[in-house]
């Protein structure tokens, strides 16, 4: 059963040095507040998994907390490159970054296999790509029924998955709706799950296309209004496009990035609210 806790305490209890950590959300419901709490607590040597690492992972990588990235695409959506990500890969700053790259379909199927408690998933993909030669988590299998050669991807089971959602009830059941990605699969695949939410309600009202995660698959819920900023939470906030544009010159320069992290994330006053 999920406990409703402060973000600080939930992160301290559930996210540990050396963990494989998934922070999912596609354009929408990205758990930035939780990432900032991880930075403040200095939880390090993380292996990060995410289908589309964007600014949230640029910040964690630039803060020096990440040793490996499992991903299928990386960039600042609508703007360009992730400069802290690139600096780590190209120059080893602030530390070298190991990569395990996949296609979107491959990453999604890895989560599905993990959620299904299967060792791998099978798909048609990767043919003609050099990705299989650069990772140990892609192989080929032969279908026992047709003889067709297919791609197999190893299950992805994070130590902890963190997502943001719109609502939780007082029993720790969670509902998210709108543009959803692989949050459900990433949560079901993980050993531990933390969900930050916009609102705690007495009753979850069914929503068209809504996804409900029952309390028994969640370890902790933290009430963090605005916890997805600068991404958005459908029905509660809009995407802060200006932030994504402003991030580009900040992230390009090591000194500017370090100053921003110190001022807007590690500073205790900033820890009390989502910085805009």
C-alpha positions as CSV (number, residue, x, y, z in Angstrom):
1,X,0.0,0.0,0.0
2,X,1.3,3.5,-0.9
3,X,2.2,5.9,1.8
4,X,1.4,9.6,1.3
5,X,4.7,11.3,2.2
6,X,6.8,14.4,1.7
7,X,8.8,14.4,-1.5
8,X,12.1,14.7,0.5
9,X,11.3,11.6,2.6
10,X,10.0,9.6,-0.3
11,X,13.1,10.2,-2.4
12,X,15.4,9.6,0.6
13,X,13.8,6.2,1.3
14,X,13.2,5.0,-2.3
15,X,16.1,6.2,-4.4
16,X,19.6,5.0,-3.5
17,X,23.1,5.4,-4.8
18,X,23.8,3.1,-7.7
19,X,20.1,2.5,-8.5
20,X,18.7,2.0,-12.0
21,X,16.1,4.8,-12.1
22,X,13.4,5.4,-14.6
23,X,11.7,8.8,-14.7
24,X,9.1,8.6,-17.4
25,X,6.6,10.9,-19.0
26,X,6.3,11.9,-22.6
27,X,6.2,15.7,-23.1
28,X,3.5,15.6,-20.4
29,X,3.7,14.7,-16.7
30,X,7.6,14.7,-16.5
31,X,8.6,14.5,-12.8
32,X,11.0,17.5,-12.6
33,X,10.4,18.2,-9.0
34,X,11.5,14.7,-8.0
35,X,14.6,15.0,-10.2
36,X,15.5,18.3,-8.4
37,X,15.1,16.6,-5.0
38,X,17.4,13.8,-6.2
39,X,20.0,16.5,-7.1
40,X,19.6,18.2,-3.7
41,X,20.1,14.9,-1.9
42,X,23.2,14.1,-4.1
43,X,22.1,10.6,-4.9
44,X,24.7,9.4,-7.3
45,X,26.1,6.7,-9.6
46,X,22.7,6.3,-11.1
47,X,21.8,4.4,-14.2
48,X,19.0,6.4,-15.8
49,X,16.4,4.9,-18.1
50,X,14.0,7.0,-20.2
51,X,12.5,6.7,-23.7
52,X,13.1,10.3,-24.4
53,X,15.7,11.9,-22.1
54,X,15.2,15.7,-22.4
55,X,16.0,18.6,-20.0
56,X,15.2,16.5,-16.9
57,X,18.1,14.2,-17.6
58,X,20.3,17.0,-18.9
59,X,20.1,18.4,-15.4
60,X,20.8,15.1,-13.6
61,X,23.7,14.3,-16.0
62,X,25.2,17.8,-15.6
63,X,25.0,17.6,-11.9
64,X,27.4,14.6,-12.0
65,X,25.0,12.0,-10.6
66,X,24.7,9.7,-13.6
67,X,27.1,6.9,-14.8
68,X,24.9,5.3,-17.5
69,X,22.0,6.2,-19.7
70,X,19.5,3.7,-21.2
71,X,17.5,5.6,-23.8
72,X,16.0,5.8,-27.3
73,X,16.3,9.5,-28.2
74,X,17.7,12.5,-26.5
75,X,17.2,16.2,-27.1
76,X,15.6,19.5,-26.0
77,X,12.2,19.2,-27.7
78,X,11.6,21.9,-30.3
79,X,15.0,23.5,-29.5
80,X,18.0,21.3,-30.2
81,X,20.7,19.3,-28.4
82,X,21.1,18.5,-24.7
83,X,24.4,20.2,-24.1
84,X,25.1,18.6,-20.7
85,X,24.4,15.2,-22.2
86,X,26.7,15.9,-25.1
87,X,29.5,17.3,-22.9
88,X,29.4,14.1,-20.8
89,X,29.6,11.9,-23.9
90,X,32.1,13.9,-25.8
91,X,34.3,15.2,-23.1
92,X,33.6,13.2,-19.9
93,X,32.4,16.3,-18.0
94,X,31.5,16.2,-15.2
95,X,32.1,12.5,-15.5
96,X,32.1,9.9,-18.4
97,X,28.7,8.6,-19.4
98,X,28.0,5.1,-20.6
99,X,25.3,4.7,-23.2
100,X,22.8,1.9,-23.9
101,X,20.8,3.1,-27.0
102,X,17.6,1.6,-28.4
103,X,14.8,2.4,-30.7
104,X,11.5,3.7,-29.2
105,X,9.9,0.4,-29.9
106,X,12.8,-1.5,-28.3
107,X,12.6,0.6,-25.1
108,X,8.8,0.3,-24.9
109,X,9.1,-3.5,-25.3
110,X,11.8,-3.7,-22.7
111,X,9.4,-2.1,-20.2
112,X,6.6,-4.3,-21.3
113,X,8.7,-7.4,-20.7
114,X,9.8,-6.1,-17.3
115,X,6.2,-5.4,-16.3
116,X,5.1,-8.8,-17.5
117,X,7.9,-10.5,-15.5
118,X,9.3,-12.0,-18.7
119,X,13.1,-12.1,-19.4
120,X,12.8,-10.5,-22.8
121,X,10.4,-9.2,-25.5
122,X,10.3,-10.0,-29.2
123,X,9.7,-7.5,-32.0
124,X,10.4,-6.8,-35.6
125,X,13.1,-4.2,-35.5
126,X,16.7,-3.2,-35.5
127,X,17.3,-4.9,-38.8
128,X,19.8,-2.8,-40.8
129,X,20.8,-0.9,-37.7
130,X,24.2,-1.1,-35.9
131,X,22.6,-0.7,-32.5
132,X,22.7,-4.5,-31.8
133,X,26.5,-4.4,-32.2
134,X,26.8,-1.8,-29.5
135,X,24.6,-3.2,-26.8
136,X,24.3,-6.5,-24.9
137,X,20.6,-6.0,-24.5
138,X,19.6,-6.8,-28.1
139,X,19.8,-10.3,-29.6
140,X,18.0,-12.3,-32.3
141,X,15.7,-15.3,-31.8
142,X,14.1,-17.7,-34.3
143,X,10.3,-18.1,-34.1
144,X,9.6,-21.8,-33.3
145,X,6.5,-21.7,-35.4
146,X,7.5,-19.8,-38.6
147,X,11.3,-19.9,-38.6
148,X,11.4,-16.1,-38.8
149,X,14.3,-14.3,-37.3
150,X,13.2,-11.6,-34.9
151,X,14.8,-9.1,-32.5
152,X,14.8,-9.8,-28.8
153,X,15.3,-7.1,-26.2
154,X,16.2,-7.8,-22.6
155,X,13.6,-6.9,-19.9
156,X,14.1,-3.6,-18.2
157,X,13.3,-3.7,-14.5
158,X,14.3,-0.5,-12.8
159,X,15.1,-0.5,-9.1
160,X,12.8,2.5,-8.9
161,X,10.4,4.3,-11.2
162,X,9.3,7.9,-10.6
163,X,6.4,9.4,-12.4
164,X,4.1,12.5,-12.1
165,X,0.3,12.2,-12.3
166,X,-2.7,14.4,-11.8
167,X,-4.4,12.8,-8.9
168,X,-4.1,10.3,-6.0
169,X,-6.8,9.4,-3.6
170,X,-6.2,9.1,0.2
171,X,-5.5,5.4,-0.1
172,X,-2.7,6.0,-2.6
173,X,-4.4,5.0,-5.8
174,X,-3.2,7.2,-8.7
175,X,-4.8,8.4,-11.9
176,X,-3.2,10.0,-14.9
177,X,-4.8,11.1,-18.2
178,X,-4.0,13.0,-21.3
179,X,-0.8,12.3,-23.2
180,X,0.6,9.2,-21.5
181,X,3.7,7.3,-22.6
182,X,5.1,4.2,-20.8
183,X,4.4,5.4,-17.2
184,X,2.2,2.4,-16.5
185,X,4.7,-0.1,-17.9
186,X,7.7,1.5,-16.2
187,X,5.9,1.5,-12.8
188,X,4.8,-2.1,-13.1
189,X,8.3,-3.2,-14.1
190,X,10.0,-1.5,-11.1
191,X,10.9,-2.8,-7.7
192,X,9.9,0.5,-6.1
193,X,7.5,3.3,-7.3
194,X,7.2,6.9,-6.3
195,X,4.4,9.1,-7.8
196,X,4.2,12.8,-7.4
197,X,0.8,14.3,-7.9
198,X,-0.9,17.6,-8.5
199,X,-3.8,16.9,-6.2
200,X,-5.0,14.5,-3.4
201,X,-8.7,13.8,-3.8
202,X,-11.3,11.8,-1.8
203,X,-12.4,9.8,-4.9
204,X,-10.8,9.2,-8.3
205,X,-13.4,10.1,-10.9
206,X,-13.0,8.0,-14.1
207,X,-11.5,10.0,-17.0
208,X,-11.6,9.2,-20.7
209,X,-8.4,7.5,-21.5
210,X,-7.4,7.6,-17.9
211,X,-4.8,5.2,-16.5
212,X,-5.2,4.0,-12.9
213,X,-2.3,2.6,-10.9
214,X,-3.6,0.8,-7.8
215,X,-2.1,1.6,-4.4
216,X,-0.6,-1.9,-4.2
217,X,1.9,-1.2,-7.0
218,X,3.0,2.1,-5.5
219,X,5.3,2.6,-2.6
220,X,4.9,6.4,-2.0
221,X,2.8,9.3,-3.2
222,X,4.0,12.9,-2.7
223,X,1.7,15.9,-3.1
224,X,3.7,18.2,-5.4
225,X,1.5,20.7,-7.2
226,X,3.4,22.0,-10.3
227,X,5.8,19.1,-10.0
228,X,6.0,18.6,-13.8
229,X,7.1,22.1,-14.6
230,X,8.4,23.0,-17.2
231,X,6.4,20.2,-18.8
232,X,2.7,20.2,-18.2
233,X,-0.1,18.3,-16.5
234,X,-3.3,18.2,-18.5
235,X,-6.1,19.9,-16.7
236,X,-3.7,21.6,-14.3
237,X,-0.9,23.5,-16.2
238,X,0.4,24.3,-19.6
239,X,3.9,23.6,-21.1
240,X,6.4,26.4,-20.4
241,X,7.9,26.7,-23.9
242,X,9.9,29.7,-22.8
243,X,11.8,27.6,-20.3
244,X,12.9,25.1,-22.9
245,X,14.2,27.9,-25.1
246,X,15.9,29.6,-22.2
247,X,17.6,26.3,-21.2
248,X,19.7,26.1,-24.4
249,X,22.1,28.9,-23.6
250,X,22.2,27.9,-19.9
251,X,23.1,24.3,-20.7
252,X,25.7,25.3,-23.4
253,X,28.1,26.8,-20.8
254,X,29.4,24.8,-17.8
255,X,29.7,27.8,-15.5
256,X,26.2,29.0,-16.4
257,X,24.7,25.6,-15.9
258,X,26.5,25.1,-12.5
259,X,25.3,28.5,-11.4
260,X,21.7,27.7,-12.4
261,X,21.7,24.4,-10.6
262,X,23.1,26.0,-7.4
263,X,20.6,28.9,-7.5
264,X,17.4,27.2,-8.6
265,X,17.8,23.6,-7.4
266,X,20.3,23.1,-4.6
267,X,19.5,26.4,-2.9
268,X,17.2,25.6,0.1
269,X,14.8,28.5,-0.7
270,X,14.3,27.1,-4.2
271,X,13.6,23.7,-2.7
272,X,10.3,25.0,-1.3
273,X,8.7,25.5,-4.7
274,X,9.0,24.5,-8.3
275,X,11.3,27.2,-9.8
276,X,9.9,29.0,-12.9
